[in-house]
Amino acid sequence: MENFGTFTLIALSCVITYIVSHVALKLRLKQISNLFESTLKKIRDDSVLMPALVFWIDSIQEYYDQALSDRLIYKKRPAKKAADEVKEARALALKNKRDFLLLRNRLVAYESLAPWLADYVDLTVDEFITSLRESRETNNRDFETATDPIERYVPKTEWNKLSETKRNQLALDRYLDPTRKKDLWKIGIDYERYVGYKFEQNGYKMIYHGAINEKEDLGIDLICENDDEILSIQCKRLSVVKEIPVRENVIAQIYGASRFLEMKADYKKKVKPVLVTTYQLSDEAQDFAKHLGVQVFENFEMNSYPIIKCNISNSKEKIYHLPMDQQYDRVIIDPSKGEFYAKTIVEAEKAGFRRAFRWHGT
């Protein structure tokens, strides 16, 4: 009986030792796997100008993924289906990673050859790619729904629980939320609208040229006119934190654009070039602006303002437009007609304005 007890203790000890060593082995394998993944990631990040090295790393990744797949197939209880799914998923992930890295490498290479590109967009490559992805997803949603644009901000789970007033206000609040992702074009348009609003308050009549013409804006974001002058304005919303100044090529562009506009539109007044930016100009850009006669507004920060346009139509109908509505940038506010900018939906509705009808486009 005593021998049996001793044997039992020895057997139990062996089992415990096996379990502990097995757990330790799995933990060690996991550590090695994490080290492997992090090492490859670091090499990828550091090899932005060497696409060939990235492909070499990918081949190592393929061997590693194959080993994981083989383990599922040849273990005591094979998981053939799971192995195939893992293999297929990793192959797709690998392709996506390769495409991303190649694009990233090319953009960084272009920036190394023409450094002003990075200054011009004021974004890192990763930020630029993220913005393009957001733009594509937004456009796809717009194309698929082609209904009320506030559906992007108020999902169906909330839609029917809210009155039209609260629904529109919620959509506006979410549109204005600074933490919400927007694509590059919309970020720029928001700043142009703010600058335009500030000039309107100083008596200028405004054409939101950039927002209306999009990629065909010729480098002119705003066209402002009063009794004395016409302004051709380009807006640059740059990061103060990154401290990337406006370069001289931007000054040259807005000067040339103003001369082209003056000639094409056959204005009787001279068109004055203007640059408005949230940050500053480089020393060279300052010299360009001084000699070319470009008026500059530096450190022109964007602040909150009443963004709802309350417009009176030719048929005397009172209509308010939200910044995501189709005709928003074409609507010109004329205070002499009783039109104004409202801060909230309630303020607009109390003044007798209703929201613009939905656009049922193609």
C-alpha positions, -999 to 999 in steps of 0.1 A, spaced: 0 0 0 29 23 9 46 15 -25 13 24 -43 11 57 -25 47 65 -34 40 55 -71 10 78 -71 29 107 -58 56 102 -84 31 99 -112 13 130 -100 46 149 -98 54 138 -134 20 150 -146 24 184 -128 59 188 -142 46 180 -177 18 205 -174 40 232 -160 66 226 -187 39 225 -214 24 258 -202 59 273 -200 67 261 -235 35 276 -249 42 309 -231 78 309 -245 65 301 -280 40 330 -277 68 353 -266 89 342 -295 60 347 -319 54 382 -306 91 390 -309 90 377 -345 60 398 -354 74 430 -337 108 425 -353 93 422 -388 71 452 -382 101 473 -372 121 462 -402 91 471 -424 88 505 -408 125 512 -412 127 501 -448 103 527 -463 126 534 -492 135 498 -500 105 479 -514 128 449 -522 135 444 -485 98 445 -478 92 416 -503 120 397 -486 103 402 -452 70 391 -467 86 358 -478 97 351 -443 62 359 -431 48 334 -456 71 306 -442 59 315 -407 23 315 -417 28 281 -435 43 267 -403 12 278 -383 -11 262 -409 9 229 -409 7 227 -372 -32 227 -374 -30 200 -401 -5 176 -385 -13 179 -348 -30 149 -331 -64 161 -339 -60 178 -374 -81 208 -382 -80 208 -420 -108 233 -425 -94 257 -399 -60 254 -414 -73 263 -448 -92 293 -434 -61 305 -416 -41 301 -447 -66 320 -468 -71 348 -443 -33 353 -439 -28 353 -476 -54 381 -480 -39 400 -451 -4 397 -466 -16 411 -499 -33 440 -482 -2 447 -462 20 445 -493 -2 469 -512 -3 493 -482 35 492 -478 42 497 -515 20 528 -516 36 540 -484 71 535 -498 63 553 -531 48 583 -513 78 586 -489 101 583 -520 82 611 -537 85 632 -506 122 626 -505 125 638 -541 102 667 -536 101 677 -499 76 705 -505 49 678 -511 49 670 -474 47 706 -465 19 712 -489 -5 686 -475 7 690 -439 1 653 -433 22 622 -426 19 593 -452 -2 573 -427 -26 602 -421 -29 607 -459 -38 570 -465 -63 570 -436 -79 601 -451 -82 586 -485 -98 555 -470 -123 576 -451 -131 596 -483 -137 564 -503 -160 549 -476 -180 581 -474 -184 583 -511 -196 547 -513 -222 553 -486 -234 585 -504 -237 566 -536 -255 536 -521 -281 556 -501 -285 588 -522 -311 600 -496 -309 624 -467 -272 631 -460 -278 632 -422 -283 594 -423 -245 593 -421 -247 608 -387 -279 594 -373 -283 556 -377 -316 539 -380 -315 528 -344 -319 564 -333 -337 579 -363 -373 570 -355 -369 578 -318 -362 615 -325 -383 644 -338 -371 660 -370 -357 689 -350 -337 668 -326 -326 645 -354 -312 674 -375 -295 690 -345 -279 657 -335 -266 653 -371 -252 688 -370 -235 682 -336 -219 651 -348 -208 668 -381 -191 695 -360 -175 670 -335 -137 676 -339 -129 640 -329 -150 626 -358 -129 615 -388 -132 635 -420 -115 632 -453 -89 658 -464 -113 676 -488 -140 681 -461 -115 693 -436 -103 720 -460 -139 729 -470 -148 735 -433 -120 760 -430 -129 777 -463 -165 781 -450 -153 797 -418 -130 821 -436 -158 830 -460 -181 836 -431 -157 860 -415 -153 880 -447 -190 881 -452 -193 897 -418 -171 925 -431 -194 933 -460 -180 911 -488 -202 891 -512 -189 856 -513 -185 828 -539 -174 795 -524 -153 786 -554 -134 757 -540 -164 740 -524 -185 743 -556 -158 734 -581 -140 708 -560 -108 696 -578 -113 721 -606 -110 752 -583 -77 764 -600 -62 771 -566 -89 796 -557 -110 787 -526 -130 820 -522 -139 849 -544 -149 880 -524 -162 913 -537 -173 946 -523 -176 981 -537 -138 987 -537 -121 954 -545 -122 917 -555 -102 892 -535 -90 858 -548 -84 838 -516 -66 805 -509 -70 789 -475 -44 767 -458 -55 749 -427 -21 737 -413 -11 721 -381 4 745 -355 18 715 -336 38 702 -367 52 737 -373 53 732 -411 51 767 -427 35 777 -460 61 775 -487 68 800 -515 52 778 -542 18 784 -526 23 822 -528 33 819 -565 2 797 -571 -23 821 -556 -7 851 -574 -9 833 -607 -45 822 -600 -56 857 -593 -41 870 -625 -58 842 -644 -92 849 -628 -89 886 -636 -82 878 -673 -108 850 -676 -137 868 -658 -129 901 -674 -133 919 -641 -133 957 -643 -115 958 -609 -80 944 -602 -82 910 -585 -61 910 -553 -44 877 -542 -49 867 -506 -36 838 -485 -53 829 -452 -36 802 -430 -39 788 -395 -1 788 -392 28 810 -407 48 815 -438 84 805 -443 109 834 -448 111 827 -485 73 828 -487 72 861 -469 96 875 -495 74 862 -523 43 877 -508 59 910 -503 72 913 -539 41 898 -556 17 919 -536 -1 889 -519 -20 899 -488 -14 874 -460 -34 865 -429 -13 843 -406 -24 824 -375 -60 827 -386 -75 801 -364 -109 784 -370 -134 789 -342 -170 779 -337 -196 801 -355 -233 800 -365 -231 776 -394 -267 771 -404 -277 792 -434 -312 806 -432 -321 816 -468 -352 831 -484 -359 818 -518 -372 838 -548 -407 825 -540 -403 840 -505 -400 805 -489 -378 804 -458 -354 775 -459 -324 766 -437 -294 746 -450 -271 724 -430 -234 721 -441 -240 686 -454 -269 696 -476 -264 697 -513 -269 735 -520 -252 748 -489 -222 763 -506 -242 779 -533 -265 797 -509 -255 833 -503 -268 850 -471 -281 886 -476 -289 902 -442 -308 930 -460 -334 904 -471 -338 890 -435 -314 861 -441 -290 851 -414 -267 824 -399 -283 804 -371 -265 785 -343 -292 759 -337 -320 742 -354 -345 756 -329 -333 791 -336 -338 786 -373 -373 771 -369 -384 797 -344 -377 823 -372 -400 804 -395 -374 785 -416 -377 748 -426 -349 726 -437 -341 722 -474 -358 692 -489 -338 661 -495 -319 656 -527 -330 625 -545 -301 624 -570 -289 598 -595 
